[in-house]
């Protein structure tokens, strides 16, 4: 299931675009996603938070915004916010209690499907506080793509501009040549939106990654070599009427 979601959402821009369209228009496909996510949510011995966040992120990237996903995001955000609150009570960094990569995927997913903005912004605020308290070197050692996802989530969910600025400081040392290979098809457009915002509102934070990302507009919407695989991938969800068609 996770490998299938990864192939649909993260491997190829054209497959992603077509899969999103299928999810919007094929009721049986949405029903299949709902059943899968409901099973994940209700499993008595459920997966770890990290594994569940991976599924939630990929489902949101594909445009699935059904009630089961919203419930999964709510429960995962509550776990992450509880961890951040424990860190605050103990006087430690939120990063020590909550995996930043997991938090970034959850907040990004909420921004993408417009779910639980207050819970998600509570988490982005906790991690922005970590940015303020930690040294620049310590922050830069963490996942650069995670900070970009967090900053975009805060921006898209209407977080305070100062919070977006703080999260952007964590990306200041990122080199564009290092970042571009790690950007998936679902990350490119949000990263470009964030880069444009950074240049317009926080010019002093403009870095090489923002310039490199904005120069990648030609990658958006270009057909990929794996387009013909889409219907075959969807067949793994056992949606009988999703048939392969010549392109």
Secondary structure, 3 states (H helix, E strand, C coil): CHHHHHHHHCCCHHHHHHHHHHHHHCHHHHHHHHHHHHHHHHCCCCCCHHHHHHHHHHHHHCCCCCHHHHHHHHHHHHHHHHHHHHHHHHCCCHHHHCCHHHHHHHHHHHHHHCCCHHHHHHHHHHHHHHHHHCCHHHHHCCCHHHHHHHHHHHHHCCCCHHHHHHHHHCCCCCCHHHHHCCCCHHHHHHHHHHHHHHHHHCHHHCCHHHHHHHCCHHHCCCCCCCHHHHHHHHHCCCCCCCCCCCC
